[in-house]
Amino acid sequence: IHKMGLITSPVKIYLYQPSTGARAITYLLLVWLVSILLYQEISQNFFANIKNPLNQYFVKYAWGWTLLPLSMLLVLYSISRQGTMLNTRSLPIWCRLAACTAVWYIFAQVLFPYIEEATGVCEVSGLLTKRECRKEGFGWRGFDISGHCFLLTWNNLVIIEETKLVLLSLGRTNKKHSILDLPIASIHVLLCMLMLLWELMMFCTSLYFHTTLEKVLGTMCAITPWLLLYRVMPRMLACVAMPHISLSAMPGASWVLARLAE
């Protein structure tokens, strides 16, 4: 990571320090503590208005805003170092970005709306579905896991991991098109700015919206697939690729084996 060339030190520091795990714990603590200590149910603040431009044009499409520059970074690195957009080094990263998109879709577009509808009721009787209720101009009261806390946490964890992994996979090979160095550095700056925006909006969500449990669960729903995709799966694949490695070397496996042997 120290060979990032044109990328300035503040950007490198913000992207890679502290570690992703420490940042995930920080996000969880931030959401929890702000929700408990600073929560404001009623406020005239700009950020307390759900229709503010940052929420409507950025947070609402936050995964798109995150996925696009990450994809551009991968394309430029691939062309710069390998000469082609798709190659043996970039293919696993494309697959991982597709998996990240699937995580976003499953949680934000399927699971959370289903839970809210299944646990909710309309403000007036006689309207049994969320769609009918809101179509008539009434509010639907259900267990609304914070999609914002999930999405903003997920975006930042993916940005950190993917910028590191793109660099490790492609950044250490010989350059074929050094003219792309400046666009690559610019995308890193853009991703850093997006991270700052997502953290600001995460703080505002914790301050003004949802219950504490809904926000903490939303954050944990982002941290859990991050652990699986970026920590557990690589070790499992490494064990499969190297059969001589004992199963007990996998995290938590020794405890499971001990319980099975009882």
C-alpha positions in Angstrom: 0.0 0.0 0.0 3.0 2.3 0.4 3.5 2.3 -3.4 0.4 4.3 -4.2 2.3 7.0 -6.1 0.2 10.1 -6.7 -2.3 9.4 -4.0 -1.7 11.9 -1.2 -0.9 10.9 2.3 -4.1 12.2 3.9 -6.1 10.1 1.5 -4.0 7.0 2.2 -4.3 7.6 5.9 -8.0 8.0 5.9 -8.6 5.0 3.6 -6.4 2.6 5.4 -6.1 3.7 9.1 -7.5 2.4 11.3 -8.0 -1.1 10.1 -11.3 -2.1 8.6 -12.2 -4.2 11.7 -11.5 -1.2 14.0 -13.5 1.1 11.8 -16.4 -1.4 11.8 -16.4 -1.5 15.6 -16.2 2.4 15.6 -19.2 2.6 13.4 -21.2 0.3 15.6 -20.2 2.2 18.8 -20.9 5.6 17.1 -24.4 4.5 16.0 -25.2 3.1 19.5 -23.8 6.0 21.6 -25.3 8.8 19.4 -28.6 7.0 19.5 -28.6 6.7 23.3 -27.0 10.0 24.3 -27.8 12.5 21.5 -31.0 11.3 19.8 -33.4 14.1 18.9 -36.9 13.0 17.9 -38.0 16.5 16.8 -35.6 18.9 15.2 -35.7 21.7 12.6 -32.1 21.0 11.5 -31.4 20.6 7.8 -30.2 17.0 8.3 -33.3 16.1 10.2 -35.4 16.6 7.1 -35.6 13.3 5.3 -36.1 15.2 2.0 -32.9 17.2 2.2 -30.8 17.0 -1.1 -28.0 14.9 0.4 -30.4 12.3 1.4 -32.5 12.4 -1.7 -29.7 12.5 -4.3 -26.8 10.8 -2.5 -27.9 8.5 0.3 -30.9 7.2 -1.6 -28.5 6.0 -4.4 -25.5 5.4 -2.1 -24.6 2.0 -3.4 -24.6 3.3 -7.0 -22.4 6.2 -6.0 -20.0 3.7 -4.3 -20.1 1.0 -7.0 -19.4 3.3 -9.9 -16.0 4.7 -8.8 -14.9 1.3 -7.5 -15.7 -0.2 -10.9 -13.9 2.7 -12.6 -10.9 2.2 -10.4 -10.8 -1.5 -11.2 -11.1 -0.8 -15.0 -8.3 1.8 -14.9 -6.0 -0.3 -12.8 -6.6 -3.3 -15.1 -5.9 -1.3 -18.3 -2.9 0.5 -16.7 -1.2 -2.7 -15.4 -2.5 -5.6 -17.5 -3.5 -3.9 -20.7 -7.1 -5.2 -20.7 -10.2 -4.5 -18.6 -10.9 -8.2 -17.9 -8.0 -10.5 -16.9 -7.2 -13.2 -14.4 -6.3 -10.7 -11.8 -9.4 -8.5 -12.2 -12.0 -11.3 -12.6 -12.1 -12.3 -8.9 -12.5 -8.6 -8.0 -15.5 -8.2 -10.4 -17.0 -11.4 -8.9 -16.6 -9.9 -5.4 -18.2 -6.6 -6.4 -21.1 -8.6 -7.8 -21.4 -10.4 -4.5 -21.3 -7.0 -2.7 -24.2 -5.8 -4.9 -26.1 -9.0 -4.1 -25.6 -8.3 -0.3 -27.0 -4.7 -0.8 -30.0 -6.0 -2.8 -30.9 -8.8 -0.4 -30.8 -6.7 2.7 -31.9 -3.2 1.5 -34.4 -4.2 -1.2 -35.8 -7.5 0.1 -35.2 -8.3 3.7 -35.7 -5.0 5.4 -38.9 -4.0 3.5 -40.3 -7.5 4.2 -39.7 -7.3 7.9 -41.2 -3.8 8.1 -44.4 -4.9 6.3 -44.6 -8.2 8.2 -44.4 -6.5 11.6 -46.3 -3.4 10.9 -49.8 -1.9 10.9 -51.4 1.1 9.2 -52.3 4.2 11.2 -55.9 3.6 10.2 -57.7 0.2 10.3 -58.9 -1.4 7.1 -55.6 -0.9 5.1 -53.8 -4.1 5.4 -50.7 -3.6 3.3 -47.9 -1.0 3.4 -48.5 -0.1 -0.2 -52.3 0.6 0.3 -51.6 2.5 3.5 -49.0 4.9 2.0 -51.0 5.3 -1.2 -53.9 6.7 0.9 -51.4 9.1 2.6 -51.1 7.3 6.0 -48.0 6.1 7.9 -47.1 2.4 8.2 -45.7 1.5 11.7 -43.5 -1.6 11.7 -40.0 -2.7 12.8 -38.0 -0.6 10.3 -34.4 -1.8 10.5 -32.3 1.2 9.4 -31.4 0.8 5.8 -29.3 3.9 6.0 -27.1 2.6 8.8 -26.7 -0.7 6.9 -26.0 0.9 3.6 -23.6 3.6 4.8 -21.6 1.1 6.9 -21.5 -1.4 4.1 -20.4 1.2 1.6 -17.4 2.3 3.6 -16.3 -1.2 4.6 -16.4 -2.2 0.9 -14.6 0.9 -0.2 -11.7 0.2 2.2 -11.4 -3.5 1.4 -11.7 -3.1 -2.4 -9.3 -0.3 -2.8 -6.7 -2.3 -0.8 -7.4 -5.5 -2.8 -7.3 -3.8 -6.2 -3.9 -2.4 -5.3 -2.7 -5.8 -4.0 -3.9 -7.6 -7.1 -3.0 -5.1 -9.8 -1.0 -2.3 -8.3 2.3 -4.2 -7.9 2.6 -5.3 -11.6 4.5 -3.3 -14.2 2.7 -0.3 -15.7 1.7 -0.4 -19.3 -0.1 3.0 -19.4 1.3 5.4 -16.8 -0.9 8.2 -18.2 -3.7 6.6 -16.1 -2.0 7.3 -12.8 -3.7 10.7 -12.4 -7.3 9.4 -13.0 -6.6 6.5 -10.6 -5.4 8.9 -7.9 -8.4 11.1 -8.5 -10.8 8.2 -8.0 -9.1 7.4 -4.7 -9.7 11.1 -3.6 -13.4 10.7 -4.7 -13.8 7.5 -2.7 -12.3 9.2 0.3 -14.8 12.1 0.0 -17.7 9.6 -0.4 -16.5 7.9 2.8 -16.6 11.2 4.7 -20.1 11.9 3.3 -21.4 8.4 4.3 -20.0 8.9 7.8 -21.6 12.3 8.1 -25.0 10.9 7.0 -24.5 7.9 9.3 -24.1 10.3 12.2 -27.2 12.2 11.2 -29.3 9.0 10.8 -28.2 8.0 14.3 -29.1 11.5 15.6 -32.5 12.0 14.1 -34.1 8.8 12.8 -35.2 5.2 13.9 -35.0 3.5 17.2 -31.7 2.5 18.8 -32.3 -1.2 18.1 -33.2 -0.5 14.4 -30.0 1.4 13.9 -27.7 -1.1 15.7 -29.2 -4.0 13.8 -28.8 -2.2 10.5 -25.1 -1.6 11.3 -24.6 -5.2 12.4 -26.3 -6.4 9.1 -23.5 -4.6 7.3 -20.7 -5.9 9.5 -21.8 -9.6 9.4 -21.5 -10.0 5.6 -18.3 -8.0 5.6 -16.8 -10.6 8.0 -18.1 -13.5 5.9 -17.0 -12.1 2.5 -13.6 -10.5 3.5 -12.4 -12.6 6.5 -14.0 -16.0 6.6 -14.4 -16.9 2.9 -10.8 -16.1 1.9 -9.5 -18.4 4.7 -11.9 -21.1 3.7 -10.8 -20.8 0.1 -7.2 -20.9 1.2 -7.8 -24.1 3.0 -9.5 -25.6 0.0 -6.7 -24.5 -2.3 -4.1 -26.0 0.1 -5.5 -29.4 1.3 -2.5 -30.0 3.5 -3.7 -27.2 5.9 -5.6 -28.7 8.7 -9.3 -27.8 9.2 -8.5 -26.8 12.7 -6.5 -23.8 11.3 -9.8 -22.2 10.3 -11.0 -19.6 12.8 -13.3 -21.2 15.3 -12.9 -24.6 13.8 -11.0 -26.0 16.8 -13.9 -25.1 19.1 -16.4 -26.8 16.8 -14.3 -29.9 16.5 -14.0 -30.1 20.2 -17.7 -29.9 20.7 -18.3 -32.6 18.1 -15.9 -34.9 19.8 -17.7 -34.6 23.1 
